[in-house]
Amino acid sequence: MISEIAIFEASEPNIDLSKSDSPFKANLEQHLKTVLTFDGAQAAYYGQVIEKPHIVIVFVNWDNIDSHVRATQSAKFQTHETSFRSNLVKDNGPGTVFHVPFKENMLDALQPKTSSGTIGDTELVFAHFQPSPLPQAAEDAILESFSHVEPFIKRHGGLTGYRNGWAMESLSTPLLENADEGRGKCDMYVNLTGWDKMETHMKFMETQDFKDNQHWFMDVEGLRGAEIVHARFYRV
């Protein structure tokens, strides 16, 4: 399985995806239902960034990258994409689209769905790395850093699971706003962590355990920086 990730600024101000009567939410869900009619599309999720509520993040799980590429080559998909951008993306912009080969169905595994389709509060870390011919070395260092920090997270409670992986594409940063001129490309490591609620994570970040151990991640060789946000996801 591979996950297509789309990040874009909403076409409307003051959207609230938690409201079932939101016209923007209904429009987004209808467009994602169209995506799910294509061969190879497994599931679709969408969420609103809590810290930047004008930013929307969409995940679509595909069987593999080839199934997504085949879909994008069809006239039906191109018509859908044009409609998606004109109706949902500010100024009909391109947004940012990339792919991560997560090994499992990351969002379902992170938080059980409610009857309303809510996945739950998810912490998203987009870690920017200096482009390297040896991403495995960086991944090994990241996983080692998580191994040091995970026991403290579990001790404080609220962790419901996580998924991570490298983006297949080199990406301009920052992801969550318009990239600055001349910022350049980077390798992107994406980590999703499920929490019972956002407040639990924020309280954990105030603990001495977190302050004493965050260096395990921040000192990973090649790390340029990271964007860390939260979103509450919904499954279509």
C-alpha angles and dihedrals in degrees: 000000000000128000122222109209121198122187120187145151113255118249091227129058122238098016118175114196092185090072114088091207094055109129090207091053092050091048092048093049092050091053092048091050086058090053090053091060090070120096111262097023108126108174142344131213134179135190143174119234107244095209093043105030093181089066120086125194122200127191122195118183116214131185088243141328092273093060091053093047091050090051093051091054094061122096090231092058093046090052089049092049092051090051092046093054096043094048104035112021122076113252089356087281126174097240116195122293126183141148134241122188098220110183095224140027091281104193097043089049093049099055133007114243122248122220088267092058095253114152097190140239113329128187112217121200117190104189116195116214134187106258107265137180087219107056090156090069090054091046091051089052092049093049090049090053090051090050089060096046101038096075090057092048091050091048091057093045134219099094111129101175144294145227130197144175147144122277111243092222131061107244139203116235147263094043098191098054135027108298116248119248112270095008091131134208129302141183110255126216113193122203124183119193123186120216130184085239137346092249090064091058093046091052091049090054088059094056125102089236090063094044092049095048108034089092089074088073101030092054096054107131115257096019110144097179143299140240112217121188141146132234137177108226131209128198118226 
